[in-house]
Protein backbone atom coordinates (compact mmCIF):
# COMPACT_ATOMS: atom_id res chain seq x y z
CA UNK A 1 0.00 0.00 0.00
CA UNK A 2 1.33 3.43 -0.90
CA UNK A 3 1.95 5.66 2.10
CA UNK A 4 -0.33 8.42 0.81
CA UNK A 5 -3.16 5.89 0.41
CA UNK A 6 -2.61 4.62 3.95
CA UNK A 7 -2.68 8.16 5.34
CA UNK A 8 -5.93 8.94 3.52
CA UNK A 9 -7.59 5.80 4.84
CA UNK A 10 -6.35 6.55 8.36
CA UNK A 11 -7.74 10.09 8.31
CA UNK A 12 -4.21 11.56 8.29
CA UNK A 13 -4.22 12.99 4.77
CA UNK A 14 -2.96 16.40 5.97
CA UNK A 15 0.51 14.83 6.20
CA UNK A 16 0.61 13.83 2.53
CA UNK A 17 2.03 17.20 1.46
CA UNK A 18 5.13 16.50 3.55
CA UNK A 19 5.97 13.21 1.87
CA UNK A 20 7.53 13.99 -1.46
CA UNK A 21 7.42 10.73 -3.39
CA UNK A 22 5.16 8.40 -1.41
CA UNK A 23 6.90 5.05 -0.75
CA UNK A 24 5.19 1.67 -0.59
CA UNK A 25 4.42 0.53 2.95
CA UNK A 26 4.34 -3.13 3.98
CA UNK A 27 4.31 -2.68 7.76
CA UNK A 28 3.38 -0.30 10.55
CA UNK A 29 5.44 -0.76 13.72
CA UNK A 30 6.38 0.74 17.07
CA UNK A 31 9.19 -1.75 17.72
CA UNK A 32 12.43 -0.67 16.03
CA UNK A 33 13.53 -4.32 15.70
CA UNK A 34 10.65 -4.93 13.29
CA UNK A 35 11.30 -1.86 11.14
CA UNK A 36 12.62 -2.04 7.58
CA UNK A 37 12.77 0.09 4.43
CA UNK A 38 9.03 -0.30 3.82
CA UNK A 39 7.87 0.52 7.36
CA UNK A 40 6.20 3.41 9.10
CA UNK A 41 7.73 3.68 12.56
CA UNK A 42 5.52 5.30 15.21
CA UNK A 43 7.30 6.60 18.31
CA UNK A 44 5.27 5.73 21.41
CA UNK A 45 6.04 6.94 24.92
CA UNK A 46 5.45 4.02 27.30
CA UNK A 47 5.49 3.62 31.07
CA UNK A 48 9.13 2.49 31.00
CA UNK A 49 10.63 3.38 27.62
CA UNK A 50 10.26 6.16 25.06
CA UNK A 51 10.02 4.97 21.46
CA UNK A 52 11.67 8.16 20.25
CA UNK A 53 14.98 6.88 21.60
CA UNK A 54 14.74 3.88 19.27
CA UNK A 55 14.10 5.89 16.10
CA UNK A 56 17.82 5.86 15.15
CA UNK A 57 17.79 2.07 15.40
CA UNK A 58 14.73 1.91 13.13
CA UNK A 59 16.53 4.23 10.71
CA UNK A 60 19.50 1.88 10.81
CA UNK A 61 17.22 -0.94 9.70
CA UNK A 62 16.23 1.08 6.63
CA UNK A 63 13.10 2.85 7.86
CA UNK A 64 12.63 6.35 6.51
CA UNK A 65 9.10 7.30 7.60
CA UNK A 66 8.52 8.30 11.22
CA UNK A 67 5.60 9.61 13.24
CA UNK A 68 7.00 11.57 16.17
CA UNK A 69 5.63 13.85 18.87
CA UNK A 70 8.62 16.18 18.37
CA UNK A 71 11.32 16.41 15.73
CA UNK A 72 14.37 14.20 16.18
CA UNK A 73 18.01 14.45 15.13
CA UNK A 74 17.69 12.03 12.23
CA UNK A 75 19.39 12.29 8.81
CA UNK A 76 17.78 14.58 6.25
CA UNK A 77 16.27 11.73 4.22
CA UNK A 78 14.09 10.70 7.16
CA UNK A 79 10.47 11.81 6.78
CA UNK A 80 9.32 13.06 10.19
CA UNK A 81 5.57 13.55 10.58
CA UNK A 82 4.79 15.35 13.86
CA UNK A 83 1.69 14.60 15.94
CA UNK A 84 1.51 15.14 19.70
CA UNK A 85 -0.69 12.04 20.15
CA UNK A 86 1.28 9.28 18.48
CA UNK A 87 -0.78 6.60 20.25
CA UNK A 88 -3.86 7.84 18.41
CA UNK A 89 -1.84 7.88 15.18
CA UNK A 90 -0.73 4.28 15.73
CA UNK A 91 -4.33 3.16 16.26
CA UNK A 92 -5.54 5.02 13.15
CA UNK A 93 -2.74 3.63 11.00
CA UNK A 94 -3.24 0.11 12.33
CA UNK A 95 -6.99 0.18 11.66
CA UNK A 96 -6.44 1.32 8.08
CA UNK A 97 -3.46 -0.94 7.40
CA UNK A 98 -5.39 -4.06 8.43
CA UNK A 99 -8.52 -3.02 6.54
CA UNK A 100 -10.79 -2.01 9.44
CA UNK A 101 -11.49 -5.60 10.56
CA UNK A 102 -14.01 -4.63 13.25
CA UNK A 103 -16.38 -3.58 10.47
CA UNK A 104 -16.51 -7.18 9.27
CA UNK A 105 -17.78 -8.73 12.52
CA UNK A 106 -19.99 -7.95 15.49
CA UNK A 107 -17.97 -6.61 18.41
CA UNK A 108 -19.03 -6.62 22.07
CA UNK A 109 -16.88 -4.61 24.50
CA UNK A 110 -17.13 -5.13 28.26
CA UNK A 111 -15.67 -2.77 30.85
CA UNK A 112 -15.86 -2.60 34.65
CA UNK A 113 -13.60 -3.13 37.64
CA UNK A 114 -14.65 -6.72 38.24
CA UNK A 115 -16.42 -9.34 36.18
CA UNK A 116 -15.07 -8.36 32.74
CA UNK A 117 -13.32 -11.66 32.11
CA UNK A 118 -16.14 -13.91 33.29
CA UNK A 119 -18.88 -11.95 31.52
CA UNK A 120 -16.84 -11.81 28.30
CA UNK A 121 -16.05 -15.53 28.32
CA UNK A 122 -19.70 -16.30 29.06
CA UNK A 123 -20.83 -14.16 26.12
CA UNK A 124 -18.31 -15.80 23.78
CA UNK A 125 -19.45 -19.21 25.00
CA UNK A 126 -23.11 -18.39 24.26
CA UNK A 127 -22.34 -17.11 20.77
CA UNK A 128 -20.17 -20.09 19.85
CA UNK A 129 -22.84 -22.47 21.15
CA UNK A 130 -25.38 -20.61 19.01
CA UNK A 131 -23.40 -21.28 15.86
CA UNK A 132 -21.72 -17.89 15.53
CA UNK A 133 -17.91 -18.35 15.33
CA UNK A 134 -16.70 -15.99 18.05
CA UNK A 135 -13.34 -14.86 19.36
CA UNK A 136 -12.38 -13.58 22.80
CA UNK A 137 -9.70 -11.08 23.79
CA UNK A 138 -8.93 -10.31 27.42
CA UNK A 139 -7.03 -11.21 30.55
CA UNK A 140 -7.27 -14.93 29.74
CA UNK A 141 -5.56 -14.36 26.39
CA UNK A 142 -6.74 -14.45 22.79
CA UNK A 143 -9.04 -17.37 22.04
CA UNK A 144 -10.49 -18.20 18.64
CA UNK A 145 -10.74 -21.09 16.18
CA UNK A 146 -9.32 -23.55 18.70
CA UNK A 147 -6.30 -21.35 19.47
CA UNK A 148 -5.32 -19.82 22.80
CA UNK A 149 -2.62 -17.17 22.69
CA UNK A 150 -1.31 -15.45 25.86
CA UNK A 151 -1.33 -11.67 26.00
CA UNK A 152 0.57 -9.24 28.21
CA UNK A 153 -2.25 -6.72 28.62
CA UNK A 154 -5.97 -7.24 29.15
CA UNK A 155 -6.47 -5.04 26.10
CA UNK A 156 -3.50 -5.40 23.69
CA UNK A 157 -1.84 -2.40 22.06
CA UNK A 158 -3.73 -1.07 19.05
CA UNK A 159 -1.36 -2.47 16.43
CA UNK A 160 -1.52 -5.97 17.89
CA UNK A 161 -5.27 -5.68 18.41
CA UNK A 162 -5.99 -4.76 14.80
CA UNK A 163 -3.69 -7.52 13.53
CA UNK A 164 -5.46 -10.08 15.71
CA UNK A 165 -8.89 -8.95 14.53
CA UNK A 166 -7.80 -9.25 10.90
CA UNK A 167 -6.56 -12.79 11.56
CA UNK A 168 -9.85 -13.63 13.26
CA UNK A 169 -11.94 -12.33 10.36
CA UNK A 170 -9.78 -14.14 7.82
CA UNK A 171 -10.17 -17.40 9.77
CA UNK A 172 -13.97 -17.18 9.72
CA UNK A 173 -14.69 -15.44 13.03
CA UNK A 174 -17.91 -13.44 12.83
CA UNK A 175 -18.15 -11.99 16.34
CA UNK A 176 -15.69 -10.82 18.96
CA UNK A 177 -16.17 -10.33 22.69
CA UNK A 178 -13.41 -8.33 24.31
CA UNK A 179 -12.57 -6.95 27.70
CA UNK A 180 -11.95 -3.23 27.43
CA UNK A 181 -9.68 -2.05 30.23
CA UNK A 182 -9.46 1.53 31.45
CA UNK A 183 -5.86 1.60 30.20
CA UNK A 184 -7.02 0.33 26.83
CA UNK A 185 -9.38 3.30 26.61
CA UNK A 186 -7.06 5.88 28.15
CA UNK A 187 -4.11 4.89 25.93
CA UNK A 188 -6.14 4.68 22.70
CA UNK A 189 -5.59 0.95 22.26
CA UNK A 190 -9.20 0.42 21.16
CA UNK A 191 -9.39 3.56 19.03
CA UNK A 192 -10.71 2.70 15.58
CA UNK A 193 -12.83 -0.27 16.69
CA UNK A 194 -16.50 -0.23 15.72
CA UNK A 195 -18.31 -1.63 18.76
CA UNK A 196 -21.85 -2.89 18.28
CA UNK A 197 -22.58 -3.42 21.99
CA UNK A 198 -20.83 -2.03 25.06
CA UNK A 199 -21.30 -3.33 28.61
CA UNK A 200 -20.66 -2.12 32.15
CA UNK A 201 -20.30 -4.64 34.99
CA UNK A 202 -19.45 -2.54 38.09
CA UNK A 203 -17.09 0.08 39.45
CA UNK A 204 -14.77 0.31 42.45
CA UNK A 205 -11.41 1.99 43.15
CA UNK A 206 -8.50 0.20 41.45
CA UNK A 207 -5.55 0.92 39.18
CA UNK A 208 -4.96 4.28 40.83
CA UNK A 209 -1.44 5.69 41.06
CA UNK A 210 1.91 4.80 39.58
CA UNK A 211 1.86 4.34 35.82
CA UNK A 212 -1.90 3.83 35.78
CA UNK A 213 -4.56 6.47 36.61
CA UNK A 214 -3.74 9.62 38.60
CA UNK A 215 -7.15 9.65 40.33
CA UNK A 216 -10.39 7.73 40.67
CA UNK A 217 -12.09 10.41 38.57
CA UNK A 218 -9.60 9.79 35.78
CA UNK A 219 -10.22 6.03 36.08
CA UNK A 220 -13.99 6.49 35.80
CA UNK A 221 -13.71 8.94 32.91
CA UNK A 222 -11.58 6.46 30.97
CA UNK A 223 -14.26 3.77 31.27
CA UNK A 224 -16.98 6.28 30.38
CA UNK A 225 -15.35 6.75 26.97
CA UNK A 226 -16.51 3.30 25.88
CA UNK A 227 -20.11 4.55 26.01
CA UNK A 228 -19.53 7.84 24.22
CA UNK A 229 -16.69 7.55 21.71
CA UNK A 230 -17.30 4.40 19.66
CA UNK A 231 -20.77 4.68 18.17
CA UNK A 232 -22.17 1.53 19.77
CA UNK A 233 -25.82 0.70 19.09
CA UNK A 234 -26.52 -0.95 22.45
CA UNK A 235 -25.43 -0.42 26.05
CA UNK A 236 -25.88 -3.19 28.63
CA UNK A 237 -25.36 -2.11 32.23
CA UNK A 238 -25.59 -3.18 35.87
CA UNK A 239 -28.43 -1.11 37.32
CA UNK A 240 -27.36 -2.07 40.86
CA UNK A 241 -24.07 -0.20 40.60
CA UNK A 242 -24.23 3.45 41.62
CA UNK A 243 -21.86 4.43 38.79
CA UNK A 244 -24.11 3.03 36.05
CA UNK A 245 -25.94 6.35 35.69
CA UNK A 246 -22.69 8.13 34.94
CA UNK A 247 -21.46 5.44 32.57
CA UNK A 248 -24.53 5.53 30.33
CA UNK A 249 -25.42 9.20 30.81
CA UNK A 250 -24.16 10.34 27.40
CA UNK A 251 -24.83 7.14 25.47
CA UNK A 252 -26.58 7.95 22.20
CA UNK A 253 -27.17 4.50 20.73
CA UNK A 254 -30.43 2.70 19.98
CA UNK A 255 -31.12 1.08 23.36
CA UNK A 256 -29.96 0.85 26.98
CA UNK A 257 -30.48 -2.59 28.48
CA UNK A 258 -30.27 -3.09 32.25
CA UNK A 259 -29.72 -6.09 34.51
CA UNK A 260 -30.24 -6.14 38.25
CA UNK A 261 -30.85 -8.20 41.37
CA UNK A 262 -32.98 -5.52 43.01
CA UNK A 263 -34.53 -3.11 40.49
CA UNK A 264 -37.93 -4.44 39.42
CA UNK A 265 -37.82 -2.19 36.35
CA UNK A 266 -34.64 -3.79 35.01
CA UNK A 267 -34.81 -5.59 31.68
CA UNK A 268 -33.16 -8.67 33.18
CA UNK A 269 -34.12 -9.15 36.85
CA UNK A 270 -32.55 -11.81 39.04
CA UNK A 271 -35.55 -12.73 41.18
CA UNK A 272 -33.96 -15.50 43.26
CA UNK A 273 -30.66 -17.31 43.72
CA UNK A 274 -29.45 -20.46 45.43
CA UNK A 275 -25.97 -21.86 46.02
CA UNK A 276 -25.23 -25.42 44.88
CA UNK A 277 -22.52 -27.85 45.96
CA UNK A 278 -21.75 -31.34 44.72
CA UNK A 279 -18.66 -32.99 46.20
CA UNK A 280 -15.80 -31.05 44.56
CA UNK A 281 -17.95 -28.64 42.52
CA UNK A 282 -19.50 -25.36 43.61
CA UNK A 283 -22.20 -23.64 41.60
CA UNK A 284 -25.20 -21.34 41.72
CA UNK A 285 -28.69 -21.28 40.25
CA UNK A 286 -31.31 -18.59 39.90
CA UNK A 287 -34.60 -17.46 38.43
CA UNK A 288 -34.58 -14.54 35.98
CA UNK A 289 -37.46 -12.46 34.68
CA UNK A 290 -37.11 -11.05 31.18
CA UNK A 291 -39.96 -9.61 29.08
CA UNK A 292 -42.60 -10.95 31.49
CA UNK A 293 -41.25 -14.50 31.30
CA UNK A 294 -39.30 -16.48 33.89
CA UNK A 295 -36.16 -18.40 33.04
CA UNK A 296 -34.04 -20.80 35.07
CA UNK A 297 -30.30 -20.29 35.09
CA UNK A 298 -27.72 -22.64 36.59
CA UNK A 299 -23.96 -22.33 36.18
CA UNK A 300 -21.08 -24.49 37.49
CA UNK A 301 -19.33 -21.48 39.02
CA UNK A 302 -19.72 -20.27 42.63
CA UNK A 303 -21.10 -16.97 43.84
CA UNK A 304 -24.22 -14.92 43.25
CA UNK A 305 -22.09 -12.32 41.48
CA UNK A 306 -21.52 -14.86 38.71
CA UNK A 307 -25.26 -14.83 38.07
CA UNK A 308 -24.90 -11.09 37.54
CA UNK A 309 -22.02 -11.72 35.13
CA UNK A 310 -24.30 -14.18 33.36
CA UNK A 311 -27.04 -11.56 33.02
CA UNK A 312 -24.54 -9.18 31.48
CA UNK A 313 -23.52 -11.86 28.98
CA UNK A 314 -27.11 -12.80 28.13
CA UNK A 315 -28.04 -9.15 27.72
CA UNK A 316 -25.07 -8.57 25.41
CA UNK A 317 -25.70 -11.61 23.22
CA UNK A 318 -29.38 -10.71 23.10
CA UNK A 319 -28.44 -7.57 21.18
CA UNK A 320 -26.98 -9.83 18.50
CA UNK A 321 -30.22 -11.80 18.23
CA UNK A 322 -29.61 -14.76 20.57
CA UNK A 323 -32.92 -15.72 22.28
CA UNK A 324 -32.84 -15.58 26.08
CA UNK A 325 -33.77 -19.23 26.59
CA UNK A 326 -31.01 -20.34 24.24
CA UNK A 327 -28.47 -18.13 26.03
CA UNK A 328 -29.43 -19.30 29.53
CA UNK A 329 -29.28 -22.96 28.45
CA UNK A 330 -25.83 -22.48 26.93
CA UNK A 331 -24.41 -21.37 30.30
CA UNK A 332 -25.11 -24.71 31.99
CA UNK A 333 -21.54 -25.87 31.28
CA UNK A 334 -19.69 -22.57 30.96
CA UNK A 335 -16.20 -22.17 32.42
CA UNK A 336 -13.91 -19.18 32.77
CA UNK A 337 -10.33 -20.33 33.43
CA UNK A 338 -8.85 -18.59 36.46
CA UNK A 339 -12.12 -16.89 37.38
CA UNK A 340 -13.59 -18.73 40.36
CA UNK A 341 -12.51 -21.88 38.55
CA UNK A 342 -13.04 -25.16 40.37
CA UNK A 343 -10.04 -27.48 39.93
CA UNK A 344 -10.96 -31.09 40.72
CA UNK A 345 -7.60 -31.86 42.27
CA UNK A 346 -8.67 -34.47 44.84
CA UNK A 347 -11.81 -36.22 43.53
CA UNK A 348 -13.89 -37.82 46.25
CA UNK A 349 -12.04 -36.04 49.05
CA UNK A 350 -14.77 -33.51 49.70
CA UNK A 351 -12.18 -30.72 49.51
CA UNK A 352 -12.85 -27.97 46.97
CA UNK A 353 -10.04 -26.04 45.26
CA UNK A 354 -10.82 -22.70 43.63
CA UNK A 355 -8.40 -20.72 41.44
CA UNK A 356 -9.20 -17.03 41.09
CA UNK A 357 -7.55 -13.84 39.89
CA UNK A 358 -8.51 -11.83 43.03
CA UNK A 359 -5.41 -9.70 43.50
CA UNK A 360 -6.59 -6.71 45.53
CA UNK A 361 -8.45 -6.25 48.78
CA UNK A 362 -11.88 -5.68 47.27
CA UNK A 363 -11.70 -8.66 44.93
CA UNK A 364 -10.39 -10.96 47.66
CA UNK A 365 -13.13 -9.79 50.02
CA UNK A 366 -15.75 -10.57 47.39
CA UNK A 367 -14.28 -14.02 46.72
CA UNK A 368 -13.93 -15.04 50.36
CA UNK A 369 -17.38 -13.69 51.26
CA UNK A 370 -18.95 -15.68 48.42
CA UNK A 371 -17.13 -18.88 49.42
CA UNK A 372 -18.02 -18.46 53.09
CA UNK A 373 -21.68 -18.77 52.12
CA UNK A 374 -21.02 -22.38 51.13
CA UNK A 375 -20.38 -23.11 54.83
CA UNK A 376 -16.94 -24.71 54.50
CA UNK A 377 -15.40 -26.69 57.35
CA UNK A 378 -12.39 -24.41 56.88
CA UNK A 379 -11.87 -21.61 54.40
CA UNK A 380 -8.17 -21.67 53.46
CA UNK A 381 -6.65 -18.87 51.41
CA UNK A 382 -3.33 -19.07 49.55
CA UNK A 383 -2.14 -15.72 48.18
CA UNK A 384 0.64 -13.18 47.80
CA UNK A 385 1.01 -9.81 46.09
CA UNK A 386 2.92 -8.42 43.14
CA UNK A 387 6.29 -6.75 43.45
CA UNK A 388 6.92 -3.14 42.53
CA UNK A 389 3.44 -1.99 43.55
CA UNK A 390 2.09 0.01 46.43
CA UNK A 391 2.20 -1.54 49.91
CA UNK A 392 -1.39 -0.39 50.38
CA UNK A 393 -2.61 -3.33 48.28
CA UNK A 394 -0.61 -5.74 50.44
CA UNK A 395 -2.11 -4.36 53.63
CA UNK A 396 -5.61 -4.57 52.17
CA UNK A 397 -5.07 -8.19 51.14
CA UNK A 398 -3.73 -9.09 54.58
CA UNK A 399 -6.55 -7.35 56.42
CA UNK A 400 -9.26 -8.99 54.32
CA UNK A 401 -7.78 -12.48 54.51
CA UNK A 402 -7.13 -12.28 58.26
CA UNK A 403 -10.77 -11.33 58.84
CA UNK A 404 -12.53 -13.67 56.40
CA UNK A 405 -10.37 -16.82 56.11
CA UNK A 406 -9.79 -19.53 58.71
CA UNK A 407 -6.20 -20.20 57.68
CA UNK A 408 -3.84 -18.48 55.25
CA UNK A 409 -0.80 -19.56 53.28
CA UNK A 410 1.24 -16.45 52.44
CA UNK A 411 3.36 -16.95 49.36
CA UNK A 412 4.66 -15.16 46.27
CA UNK A 413 2.64 -13.88 43.33
CA UNK A 414 4.66 -11.98 40.71
CA UNK A 415 7.50 -10.66 42.90
CA UNK A 416 9.57 -9.46 39.93
CA UNK A 417 12.61 -7.66 41.38
CA UNK A 418 11.40 -7.61 44.99
CA UNK A 419 12.27 -10.28 47.52
CA UNK A 420 9.18 -12.45 48.09
CA UNK A 421 9.93 -12.53 51.82
CA UNK A 422 9.67 -8.72 51.98
CA UNK A 423 6.31 -8.73 50.21
CA UNK A 424 5.05 -11.49 52.49
CA UNK A 425 6.22 -9.52 55.53
CA UNK A 426 4.16 -6.52 54.37
CA UNK A 427 1.08 -8.75 54.07
CA UNK A 428 1.71 -10.45 57.42
CA UNK A 429 1.95 -7.06 59.13
CA UNK A 430 -1.80 -6.69 58.55
CA UNK A 431 -2.55 -9.80 60.63
CA UNK A 432 -3.23 -8.39 64.08
CA UNK A 433 -1.75 -10.20 67.10
CA UNK A 434 -4.27 -12.63 68.53
CA UNK A 435 -6.33 -12.80 65.32
CA UNK A 436 -8.26 -16.05 64.97
CA UNK A 437 -6.87 -16.61 61.47
CA UNK A 438 -3.44 -18.21 61.63
CA UNK A 439 -1.01 -18.25 58.75
CA UNK A 440 2.21 -19.81 57.46
CA UNK A 441 4.80 -18.26 55.18
CA UNK A 442 5.95 -20.32 52.19
CA UNK A 443 7.68 -18.06 49.64
CA UNK A 444 7.89 -20.70 46.89
CA UNK A 445 4.39 -20.79 45.38
CA UNK A 446 4.74 -24.36 44.15
CA UNK A 447 5.63 -25.51 47.65
CA UNK A 448 2.74 -23.47 48.99
CA UNK A 449 0.35 -25.32 46.66
CA UNK A 450 1.84 -28.65 47.72
CA UNK A 451 1.29 -27.69 51.36
CA UNK A 452 -2.32 -26.65 50.69
CA UNK A 453 -3.03 -30.06 49.16
CA UNK A 454 -1.45 -31.82 52.12
CA UNK A 455 -3.66 -30.11 54.70
CA UNK A 456 -6.97 -30.04 52.78
CA UNK A 457 -9.72 -32.16 54.36
CA UNK A 458 -13.31 -33.11 53.68
CA UNK A 459 -15.47 -29.97 53.76
CA UNK A 460 -12.58 -27.51 53.26
CA UNK A 461 -12.61 -24.88 50.54
CA UNK A 462 -9.15 -23.79 49.42
CA UNK A 463 -8.87 -20.52 47.46
CA UNK A 464 -5.72 -19.94 45.43
CA UNK A 465 -5.91 -16.21 44.78
CA UNK A 466 -4.01 -13.73 42.65
CA UNK A 467 -2.80 -15.68 39.63
CA UNK A 468 -6.00 -16.85 37.99
CA UNK A 469 -5.31 -18.24 34.54
CA UNK A 470 -1.82 -16.75 34.31
CA UNK A 471 0.70 -19.30 33.08
CA UNK A 472 3.80 -17.62 34.46
CA UNK A 473 5.38 -15.96 37.45
CA UNK A 474 7.26 -12.72 36.95
CA UNK A 475 10.59 -13.19 38.74
CA UNK A 476 13.54 -10.82 38.31
CA UNK A 477 12.12 -9.54 35.05
CA UNK A 478 11.62 -13.03 33.60
CA UNK A 479 8.38 -14.88 32.92
CA UNK A 480 8.91 -18.24 34.58
CA UNK A 481 6.35 -20.89 33.50
CA UNK A 482 3.83 -21.51 36.27
CA UNK A 483 0.09 -22.19 36.65
CA UNK A 484 -1.93 -22.58 39.86
CA UNK A 485 -4.30 -25.09 38.29
CA UNK A 486 -1.45 -27.10 36.72
CA UNK A 487 0.48 -27.12 39.98
CA UNK A 488 -2.61 -28.35 41.82
CA UNK A 489 -3.18 -31.23 39.39
CA UNK A 490 0.52 -32.11 39.21
CA UNK A 491 1.00 -32.41 42.97
CA UNK A 492 -2.38 -34.04 43.47
CA UNK A 493 -1.45 -36.76 40.97
CA UNK A 494 1.78 -37.35 42.87
CA UNK A 495 -0.12 -38.00 46.09
CA UNK A 496 -2.38 -40.69 44.62
Secondary structure, 3 states (H helix, E strand, C coil): CEHHHHHHHCCCHHHHHHCCCCCECCEEECCHHHCCCCEEEECCECCCCEHHHHHHHHHHCCCCEEEECCCCCCCCCCEEEECCCHHHHHHHHHHHHCCCHHHHCEEEEEECCCCHHHHHHHHHHHHHHCCCCEEEEECCEEEECCEEECCCCCCCCHHHHHHHHHHHHHCCCCEEEEECCHHHHHCCCCCCCCCCEEEECCCCCCCECCCCECCHHHHHHHHHHHHCCCCCCEEEEECCCCCHHHHHCCCCCCEEEEEECCCCCCCEEEEEEEEEEECCEEEEEEEEEECCEEEEEEECCCCHHHHHHHHHHHHHHHCCCCCHHHHHHHHHHCCCCCCCEECCCCCCCCCEEEEECCCCHHHHHHHHHHHHCCCCCCEEEEECCCCCCCHHHHHHHHHHHHHHCCEEEECCCCCECCCHHHHHHHHHCCCCCCCCCEEEECCCHHHHHHHHHHHCCCCCEEEEECCCCCCEEEECCEEEECCHHHHHHHHHHHHC
